[in-house]
Amino acid sequence: MGWIFDASLQGIIFAIMALGVYLTFRILDFPDLTVDGSFVTGAAVCTVMIVSGISPLIATFSALIIGFVVGAITGILHTKGKINALLSGILMMIALYSINLRIMGLTSDSTPVVANLSLLGEDTVLTKVADFFNNLGFIWGGHSWGLLFFLVLITFLFKFILDLFLKTEVGLAIRATGDNKKMIRSFSANTDSLIIIGVGISNAFVAFSGAVMAQYYEFSNVNMGIGMIVIGLASVIIGEALFGTKTIGRITLAVILGSVIYRIVIGYALQQQILDASDMKLVTAIIVILALVIPNILEKRRAKKRKMKRQHSLQRKAGAEEGKASA
């Protein structure tokens, strides 16, 4: 059953990325494809700094900062450059591919670009945490349960920070911007700044997730971010469908649980050889498509039923009035 442990661990790490996707996709209504690039940027920056001898803790939080900068640039392209939201994310994602190669190439004297960088034999935050808890006896079945507990703690810390932020004045303004940009502008709010901040925070979460995932995999690769936006969307949609969307706290919890459930389902399919590893992206895309299409179909059916009930009620009311008039 080791695959359940591994899937849960990966789901918890990806949940931080999914929280970032939730912020742009649901809160800001901003289809940000920067995610596929910023995830790798966080991993690349963290890996290069660790290999260069910098503290793994500083390296991990540096990814958070660089992720915010990358997201803010996407927001600036959209708001100040007047580029379509989707296109601005695509442009930034393409630019980051080359930038990430250059970042990982900083460790090489022979070539300015490196596509893969290993962390084998290097001390990372995860190896130090795992060693600490293992020495305390938090190991069972060959798995470091202390490491899982630590990652759950970190993920929920990000969840609570996001919950609190969205309840602040700026957070409420960002939520209002996503709902109705024209309305919030009528209250003299600077929607451009709010979008830049929101997209920046989103990609900070994504880059941090990439940094942690690089330490978990013990390498960073320029292609490791492909499809991250779809995985994030799948986590958001699955979580919302299963656990509801009544409050901000409930939604962010749903996103985390959705990420874990998604990884466990994929892990089970791979374990039982129902799927090949190469099929994962296709299955994820199908899940997202179904999750987006089915609720719309169900809502149309419910609306049709409500309309028929109203018509039936009006017909009965009209019949009753005609009966009274004839009497």
N, C-alpha and C positions, 0 to 999 in steps of 0.2 A: 504493500500500500504506500510505498515511498513516493509514488507519482502524485498522490493526493497532497502530501506535504509540499513537494516541489511546486505543484500547480497553485496551491494556496499562497506560497511565498511569492511567486511571480505575480499572482493576482493582487496581492497587497501592494507590491511595488508599482504595478501598472495603475493601481487605484489613484495614486497621486497624479499621474498623467491624466486619468479620466476626470478628476476634479477640475483640472485646467481646461479640458475640452468642454466640460459642462458649463464653465464660466463663459466661454465664448459662444458655444452653440446654443445654449438655452437662455442664459442671462442676457447676453449682448446681441443675440441673433446675428452673430458674425461667423460665417463659414471660413474658419482660419486653417488653411493647409500648411501654415508655417510649422505646425506640430511635427510633421515628418522630418523636418530639418533640425528644429531646435532640440528634439530628443537626442539626436546624434551629437549636436553641439555640446550639450551638457555632458554626455558621455566622453567626448573627445577632450574637452577642457579638463575634466576630472582626471582622466587617465594620464594625460600629458603631465599634469602637475604632480601626480603621485609618482610617476616614473622619474620625474626630475628631482625627487626627494622632498617635496613639500608635504606638509601634514595632510593626511587623507581627509581630516575634518574640514580644514580650510579649503581643500580642493573640492569637496562636495558642495560646500556653501558658495564657492565661487561659481559653480554651475548655475546656482539659483540667480545670481546677479547677471551673468551673461545671458541667461534665458530671458530675463526681464528686458534687457537691452534689445535683444533680437525681436521680441514681441512688440516693443515700443516702436521699433523701426517699421514693422509691418503696419502698425496703427498710424504712423506718420505718413507712410505711402498712401494709405487710404484716405485719411482726413485732410492732410495738407497737399498731397499730390493729386487728390481727386481721382485716384485709381479705384476701380471696382474692388470690393472687399475680397471676393474670391480670387481675382487676378493678383492682388497685392500679396496674398498668402502664397500663391503659386510662384510668383517672382522671387519672394524671399526664400522659399524652399529650394528653388533652383540655385540661387546664389549661395546658400548655405552648403550645398553639396561640395562646391569648390573650396569654400572657406574651411569646412571640416577636414578636407584632405590636407590643407595647408597647416591647420592646427596640429593634426597628428604628425605631420612632417617636421614639426619643431624638434622632435626627439632624434631626428636623423641628420647626420653630417653629409651623407652621400646624395640624398634626394629630398627635394622640398615638399614632396607629397607622399603620404603613407595612407593606405586604405585600411590597414588593420594594425592594432597596437595591443600587445599582451600585458596583462597584469600578473601573470604567473610568478609566484615567488615574492611579490610585493605585499607589504602590509597595507591593508585597506581598513576602512571603518567596519566593514562586515566581518573581516577575519579577526579583528581585535575584539569585537563584540561577541562573536562566536566563541573565541578562546576564553573570554571572561566568564561567560555563562557555562561553558563546558567544564571549567574548573570548579564551578559551584555545583555541578552535577545535573545541570539542565540539558541532559542528552538522553534520548530514549529511542531505541530502534535505529541507532546510527544517525539520528537527525538532531540538529541543534534547535530545540524548542525555545531556548532563550533568544536565539536570533529571530525566530518568528514573532515572539512577544515584543522584541525591540522594534521590529518593522511595523507591527500593528500599532504600537505606541506612536511612532513617527507619523504614520499615515493619519491616525486620528488627531494628532496635533495639527496637521495641515487642515484637516476637516474643521476643527474648532476655530482655527484662525480664519478660514474662509467664511464660516458661519458668522463670526463676530464682525468681520469686515463688511459683509453684505447687509449688516444691520446698522452700520455707521451711516453718517450723512452722505459720504462719498459713495458707499456701497448702495444705498437706496437710490442715489442719483444714477448710478450705473444700471441698476435694475430698471429704473424708469426710462433710461435711454434705450434699452433693449425693447421695452414695451411700446413706447411712443416717443420717438426722437423729437418730433415737432412740438409735442406738449411740453417736454422738459426744457426745450429752448425758449418757450414762452415765459418760463420762470427765470430767464437770464442765466441758465446753466450752460457751461462750456462743454458741449457734447463731444467736441474733438478731443479735449483733454481726458474726458471720461473714457472714451473708446481706447485711447492710447494706454491709459493706466490699466484698463480691464484686459486688453490683449497682452500687455506686458506681464501682468500677474499670472495670466493663464500660461504663457510660455515659460515663466519662471518655474511653475509647478512641473511642467513637462520636462524641462532641462534637468531639474533636480531628480525626477524619476529616471531619466536617462543616465545620470551619474551613478545612482544607486544600482541600476540594472547592470551597468558596466562592471561594477565591483562584484556583483553577484555572478555574472558570466565570466569574470576575470579577463575581459578584453573589451575593446571598443572597435566597431567596424563601421565604415562609412555607409553601409546599406542596412544597418540594424534598425533604422527608423522607418523603413518602407511599410506603409499600411498602419502606422500608429494612429492616425486620425480615425480610421475605420474601427480599430480596436477600442479606442476611446468612446466613439459613438455607440458601439455595441454595448459597452459597459453601462453607459448612461441610459440607453433605451431599455435594456434588460432590467436594470435596477428600478427604473420608473414603472415599468410594466408589472413587476412583481411586488413592489413595496410602496408604491404610491408617491404622490407629489404634494401633499397637503401643506407642509412647512419646509423652510430652507434646511433646517436640521435633518428632517426626515429624508429630503431629496439627496443631500450629500452622503448620508448613511446608505441610501439606496444605491448610489453610484459606486461606493466602495464594495458593497455586497455584490452588485452586478458584475464588477470586475473579477471578483473571486469566483463567482459562479461560472462566468464565461471561461476562465482559465481551467476550472475543474472539468467542465463539459468538454472542452477541447482536449484536455489531458486524457480524459476517459476514452474519447474517440481515437486518439493516437495509441493509447495503451491496448485497446481492443483491436487495433489495426483496421478500424472502420474507415479511417482516413489516413492518407499519407501526409507527411509533413508539408509537402508542396501544395496540398489542398487547403491549408489553413486560411489563407487570404481569401480564397473563393468562398469558403463556408462563412467566414466572417462577413463578407459583403452580402451574401444571401440573407444572413440573419438580420443585418441592418435594413436591407430592402424590405423584408417581410415585416419587421418591427415598425417601419415607417408607413407601409402601405396598409396593413391590416387594421390599425386603429382608425385610419381615415374611412375605410370601407364600413367598419362597425359604426362609426359616428354618423355616416350617411344613412345607414339603416335605422339607427335610433331616431334621427331627425325625421325620416320618412314616417316612422311609426307615430311620433309625436304629432306630425302634421295630420295624419289620418285620424288620430284621436280627437284633435281639435275640430276637424271637419265633421266627424260623427257627433261630437258634442253640440256643435252649432246646428246641425240638422235636427237633432232631438229637441233642442231648445226652440227652433223655428216651428217644429211640429206641435210642440206643446202650446206655443202662442197661438197658432192657427186653431187648435182645438178650443182654447179659451174664447177666441173671437167668435167662432161658430156657435158656441154655447150661449 
